[in-house]
Structures are given as structure tokens and as C-alpha cells.
Amino acid sequence: MKVSIFFDGQNFYRSLLRFDESLRVDYDRLAVWITQSVGGPNALFSGAYYYVGVSADAPPLVEGFLKGLELRPGYFVKREPRVRRSGRCPHCGAEYEYTTEKRVDTRLVADLIQYAASGAFDAAVLVSGDDDFVPAVEAVNALGKQVWVATWSAEELSKDLRVRCFGQLHLSDGVSAFRAERPRSYERAPGRTAPSRLVRPAPAPAAGSALERGLQALRRAEARLPHVSRGYFVMRWKSHQLPPVGAEREGLVQQLLEAGLIEEFEVRDAEGRVVTAIRSREPDGNLREPSADVALPR
């Protein structure tokens, strides 16, 4: 049996952070686990396609991740440009700009049906729970091919999509098989929980730069919350000054860390779980003092 995998990139990344923001995925092992879960030990991996919208000014970390994915055997990244839109705040009336994905889902659907028709796979695994893919699944079924759906949790899976798929995979069941044990090269030890006069002052970001806007957004979050979970800031914090939630915002957070403008630290949330939080550094190089031992849940 030939098995192909189709990733809705933004959906996959958001769901991964909600499931476990500290989890690092080995994508080679993930492909093996998915392939064998669907077709057994003798199944043949016939390609993984990762669909994502990318802004022209996306942080270098995003492109680095995508290029690294393309270097893995059998992985193909399908980029589509994010388009700029404008809106108006319903509360203050101020105009703002944002970017949104365009053509990502339609390209995934077109490829899924085309590859099914050409016999590129016997079974396809759709890594997304979005019911917008229901018509595509029905079309592939009509061509005599199987479609499986894979999600991190049952809550993120559309019922309409599930009943039209041949089977379902819970990615959480395979974490032990595809967890990446080697930490990222830029990971640091947890930050101090109290200010230190020995800390070197962080350089001020250029006025109007993406780093400055990101730092301002984080300080607004700090002013409202006892602690700011990294996952919450990347996936849920609303700010017109920040890149889109997901990989691009994660890239900005990492750039702020590498520039020494913010710091990571560990704290227990309201449910007693240890989560990674972020905080800005003061102009004199000190870190923001935690106000309580409670962080916002992811």
C-alpha cells in the first residue's frame, strides 16, 4: 500500500501548540509512524505535502523551518503568498492591516484529487480536522482511494469529515515514536525569577521595526496578565502589531529571544502544569519581576 500525507500547515502547527507547546517533532519519524499506522509495517511512504501561506516579510526562522522540511526525504512544501487586508477596529474606529492565507486549502484539495486520479497513493492521510475538506474527501472516495484523517485531539475534528474518511489517527498516540529528543540549538536554560544587576542591558530595537512592535505587544500583555504563556502569546493574543498567529509569530518571538529583548522562564499555570512563559527585559537589562506563581493557561 502506498501512503501519502497532506498537511494543512497552519492547522497542524496551531493544534500542536495547543496539545503541547514544548513538543518537538521529528518529521521523518512522524511520516513513518503515520504510514505504518495506516498500511502496516510493509506500507510504502509515497510523499508528504506541507501547505502553508507565507508573507513576504516572514521572519527568517519560518523560512528556515520550511527549507529544513524540504530537505527531508519525501517532503514537499507548497507555499502560497499571504495577502494583506485592512480592517477597522469596532471599538475605537482605528484602521489596521493584517495578512491572511489565500489559495492554501484550494491547492491542497486540487493536489489531493489529482494525485488520487493519477494513482500516486492508495491511501491519503489528511492532517487537518477542517470540514472544508469534506467535498475533496468525497471526490477521492469516488476514485476508489482511502482517505484517513489525523488530528491531535478529537475536539478538533469535524464530525462531517470524520464520517466520510476511511479511518482516523490520533497523533497523540504516536508521540513516543516521533518525539525529537535533541533540543533545538537555540534553546536556553530557564530564565531567572528575580532581577539581576549583572544582566547586560538589551539593545533597543529600531523604531518601527517588527521587533519593536513585538516588544510593545508583549508589554501590553504583561500589563494585563500575571504571566504570559509563550503558547498563548503565539496562538491567541490579539494584536494588530503582530504577525499572524502560528509559525510567523513564533519566528518573531524567537528573534526577540535571540536579540536579548525578552526572556523565557517556567511557571505553573492554574491547573498546576509547568508551562513556558515569556517576559520583556527592562531598559537597564533587568527582567520583569513575576507578580504571582500563576500563568495564563495555554
N, C-alpha and C positions, 0 to 999 in steps of 0.2 A: 504493500500500500504506500502510495506517495502522499505526503502530508505537507501542505503549505500553511504558513501563518500570516495573518493580516492584522497589523497593529494600528488601531486608532491612537496615534501617538499621544495627543493631549489627554484623551480619556484614560489611557493606560498610566500616564505619569501622575495625573491627579489622584487616581484611585490608589496607586502605590503609596503616595504620601499619606493618604487618609488611613491606609492599612497599617503602615509602619514607616514613618519618615526617616528612620535610621537604616532601613534595609538597603543593602547594595546588591544589585542583581548581576549575576554572571550570565550574559545573554547567550553565550554558546551552550551552557548547561540548561538554560531555560528552553532553548529550541529542542534539545534532546529530550527533556522531560515532557514537553508538550507532544512531540512526535510519538514517543513511546506510550504515552497515556492514551493516545487516540488509536494508534495502529499496532501496539505491541512491540516487543523487542526487535522484530525484523522489519519494522516500518522504515521507509526512506524519507529523510528530510529533504524536501524539494524547494526550499526557499522561504525566507521571512521578509515581509514587506512592511516598512515602517512609514506611515503617512503623517506629515506634520506641516503646519504653517509656520513660516519663519519671516520675521521682519528684516528689513534691510539693515537696521541698526541693532540687530540682536547681539547680546554680549558674546565675546569670543568663546566662553565656556559652552554655550549652546552648540555652536558650530563644531567645537572640539569633540563634544559628545557624539554628534551625528557622523562626523568623519570617522571617529573610532568605531562606530557601529557598522559603517560601510566596509571597514577593513576586516570584519569578521566573516568567515566563510558562509556564503548563502544569504547574507543580509543585504537588503537593498533599501535605501532611504529615498522616499518620494517627497520632495519638498514642493510646497506651494507658497506663494507670497502672501503674507498678511496684508490686508488693505486698511488704510486709515479712514476712520469715520469721525464725525463730530456729533456732539450732543449738547444738551443744556440741562444743568442741574435743576431738578424740580423744586428745590428748597431755596436756593439763592439766585437762580437765574443765570449763573455764570456758564459760559460756553467752555467746552473741553473737547479734547481729541483722544481717541483710543484706536487700537487696532483689533481686527478680528480675522479669524481664518476664513478663507474663501477657496472653494473647489476641492478641499481636502476629502470630505466624505464622498463627493461625486467621483473623484478619481479612484478612491478605494473600491467603490461599487463597480465602476467600469472595469477595473483590473480583475476583480473577483469573478465577474461574469465571463470576461474574455479568457482568462486562464482556465476556467472551468470548461468552456467550449472547446479550447484547444487541447484539453487533456493534460494540462500541466500538473494536475493533482487529482487524487481520488477523494481526498478529504481536505477541507479547508477549516482552519481554526480562526475565528473572528475574535480578536481580543478587544471587546467593547460590549457594553450592555445596552447600547442606544437602540431604541425601537425604530429609528430612521432607516436601519439596515434590513428591516423585515422584507420589503419588496425584493431586495437583492438576494436574500436567502431563499425566497420562494423561486426566483429565477434559476438559481444554482441547483435547487432540488429538482426542478423540471428537467435539468440536463443530466440527471442521474448521478450527481455527486453529493457527498455528505458535507454538511456544514456543522461544525461544533462551535460553541461559544465559550469563551474563557473570561472570567471576571475575578476580582479579588474577594468579593462578597456577594451573597445572594441579593442583598438590598440594592445593589447597583445594576441588577439585571432586569430588563423589561420582560414582563410575563409573555407578551405577544412574541418577542424574539425567542424566548426560551422554547415555547411550544412548537415553533417552526424549525428549530435546529435538531439535528440528529442526536446530539448529546451535549453535556455541559461539563466544563472543567472548573474546579475551584483552585485558583492559583495559590491560595494559602496552603493547600495540601502539599505543594511541592517546594516550599521554602527551603527545607533542609537539603534539597537536591540542587538548587540553583543559587543559594546564597553565596555572595562573593566574600570570602574570608579576608582577602587582602584589603586593608583600608585604603581609601583614596590618598594620593600623595600629599594633598594639601590639608588633611585632617590634623587638628591640633588637640592638645590636651584641654580639658575643661578650663574655662577662664576663672579668674579669682572671684570670690564672692564679696570682696571688700576692696575699696580703692587702695592704690599703692602709689606713693610719690616716686617710685623707681621706674614707673612705666614711661616710656618715651612718648612725647606728645604725637598724636596722629596728625599727618599733614592735612591741611584744609583742602577739600576738593574744589575744583574750579567752579566759579559761579555759573549757574545754569546748566551744569553738567548732569549726566544721568546719576552719577554718584551723589552729587549734592541733593538732587531730588529724592533719591532713595533714602538718604540720611534724614532728610526732613520728614519724609513719610514715617520712618521708623520712630522718630522722636514724637510725632503726634500720637502714634500707637502707644508709646511708653507713657505719655501723659494721661492716657485713659485707662490703661491696664496695669495690673501689678507686675506682670511679666508678659513678654511677647514670645510665644512659641514660634520657632522657625517655620514649622509646617503651616501654622495659622497665617503668618505673615506672607508666605509664598502663595498659598492657595485661597485664602479667604479675606484677608484685609483689603478693604475697598479704598482705593486712592487713584485719582486721575493722574498723579505724577509718576506712577509706577508702570513698568511694562506689564503685559498680560500675565495673568496667573499661570503658573506652571513653569516650564523649563526656562523661559526668558527671565522671569522674576527670580528664579533660583540662581541663574547666572549672575544677576545683579547683586544678590546677597553675597555670593562667593567673591565677587570683585570687591565689595565693601570689606569683607573679612581680610582678603589678601592685602588691601590698602591700609589695614590697621584702623579703619574708621569705626568698626563695630567689633564685638567680641561674642563668642558663644559661651554658654555655661549650662549646666544641668540643674534641673529643679523638679520637684514633684508637683504634679497637677492635682486638681481637686479630687481625682479618683485614686491618688496615691501612686500613679505611674511616673517613672522618671522620663522627662522629655528634654529635648534640646531647645533652649531659648536663646534669643539674641538681644543685645543691648548696645546702645551707642556709647562711644567714648567721649568724655568731656574735652573741651579745648586744651586743658592742661595735661591731657594724657590719661586722666583717671577714668575708671569705669563707673557707670551709673550704679548706685547702691540699690540692691533689691529691697523692696518695701515689705515683702511678706513671702513666706515659703509656699506660695500657691501660684501656679501658672495657668494660663488660659488653656483649656483642653484643645487638642488638635482638631 
